[in-house]
């Protein structure tokens, strides 16, 4: 992996871990008598979170009796992102070996199928364009499928049919968080274009 990709991936991992830790630690810190710098840091987390979340009290978890800086759905997205970055890190070696075998099989089938054509043009990382675009479409489909539970709860809730509660909102958002973070990690590694 190139040094720039490694730096970006480390930044992604560090950012996800730091943000999830800040979200979980802020209510605890505020509940247990935060003063001075801890109070300012906790307020900063709430302020940053307000840029991406509506922070409605009725849709937020209240650990230690203090409202979480984000709603239940956002908490599920961030928890999923943490799981996704862990999954992307642990599956790196196995996936790269499996991907090489898959790519070689597809290339062999493609070359034997096109007897009168030239070999497929090679791109970065030595994979032909057809394989790389297929992987990109697959990643997009996985991302879209992971968004379905979240979309379903939003639509059912907006229609007044179901109130999934905070746990339901969070659980429906976890797959999207996992897929999104794994997708971004794949883009950084050059596995998805």
N, C-alpha and C positions, 0 to 999 in steps of 0.2 A: 504494500500500500504506500502510495506516495506520502511525503511528509505533510503536504497541505491537506490531503484527505484525512490523514491521521489526526491532524490538529482540529479539523472541523468535527470529526467524530468524537474526539475527546471533549470538545466544547459542547456538543449535543448531550453527551452523557453527563457531563458536569452540570449543564444547565437544567436538565430534567431532574437530576438528583437534588440539586440545590433548591429548585422551585418546589418540588414535592416536600422536601424537608421543611422549607419555610412555611408552606401551607399547613403542615401538621403541627409544627412547633409554635406557631403564632398564638393559637387559642390557649395552649398550655402555658405559655409564657405570660400571657395577659391574665390568665386565671390565677396564677400563683404570684401575684404582686410584682409585675414588671415595673421598673422605674428607670429613669434616665435613658441610656442607650437602647435598652431592650424595648422600652415603650415606643421610642422613635422608630426602631426597626420593625416592630409589629405594625405600627401605623403605616409605614412605607409599604409593607406587604399588602395591607388592605387597599391602599391607594393604587398600587400597580395592578392588583387583581380587579379593581373597579373599572379599569380600562377595557377588560375583556369579558367581564361577567356582571350581570345585573345585581347580584348579591342580595336577592330578596330573602328576608329572614325566614319566611315560611317554606322556602325551597332550599334551605341550607341545613347542613348538619350542625349540631351544637355540642361538640366534644368539650368536656369539662365545663359545661354550662355557658360556653362562649361561642358565638357564631363563627363558623369557618369562613375564611376570606373569600371563598367561592361557593357557588350553589352546588347542589348534589350532582347535577349533570356535568359541570366542569370538574368537580372532584373525581368523577368517574373517568373523564377524559385524561386527567393528569395521572391517575393511578394506572390507567391503561398504557399511557406513554412510558411510565416507569417499567411496567411489565414488558412492553415492546422493546425498549432499549436493552433490557436484560436478555430477552429472547434473541435479539439481533446479535448481541455479543457472544452468547453461548453457541449459536448455530453457525458461526462464521466459518470454521474449518470444514465441518461436515457439508455445509451448503456449497462451499466453493468446489469441493471434490465432486459432489453430486451434479452441480451445474456444469462442470467441465465435461463429465460423461454425457449428460443430456445434450449439451451443445455439440459434442463430437458426433453423437448419434443423429441429431437433426442435420448437421452438416453433411454427414455421409449420405443420408437419405436424400437431401437436397441436391447434392452433386450427382448422385447416380440417377436421380429423376430427370435432371437437365443435362442430357448427354451432349447436346449441341451448343450449350451455352458455356460461358466462362464461369470460373469459380466465383462464389459470392465474394463481394468486396469486404475486406477486413476493416474493422473499426478498432478503437482503443480496446485494450485488454484481449485482443485476438479473437473476438467473437464476430461472426458475420452479422451484417445488419438485420437479416431476417430473424435471427435468434434474439438479438437485443430488442427489436421492436415487439416481438412476441412476449418477451418477459415484461416489457413496459406495459403492454395491454393487460397481461395477467395481473400485474401489480395494481393497475387501475381498477380492474374488476374486483379484486380482493378488497381494495379500499372502499369501493361502492357497496359491496356486500356487507362490509363491517359497519357502514353508516346506516344500514336498514333498520336495526333495532332502535337507534336514536331517532331516526326519522319517524318511525312508527309511533314511538311514545309522544313525540312532539305533535304529530297530526291527531292522534287519539285524544291527547290532552286539549288541543286547540278546539277540537270538535265537541268537547264536553262529554265524551264517551267514557273515558277512564282517567282516574288520577293515580298514576303509578307510585306516587310518594317519592321521597328522596332516595330511598334505597333502589327503587325501580329505575329512577332517572339515572342514578350512578351506574347501576349494573348494565343498563342499555348503552351507556357511553363507553364502557371499558373496551369493547371490541374495536371501536373507532379509534380510540387512543392507542391501542396496541398496533393496529394496522398503519396508522399515520406515522407513528414514530419508527416502526420498522421500515416503512416506505422511505422516509427521509434518510435513515441510516443506509438503506440500499442505494439511494441516489448519491450520497456522499462517497460510498465505496465504489461507485461506478457500475453497480449491478443492475440498476434500473435507469433507463433513459426515456 
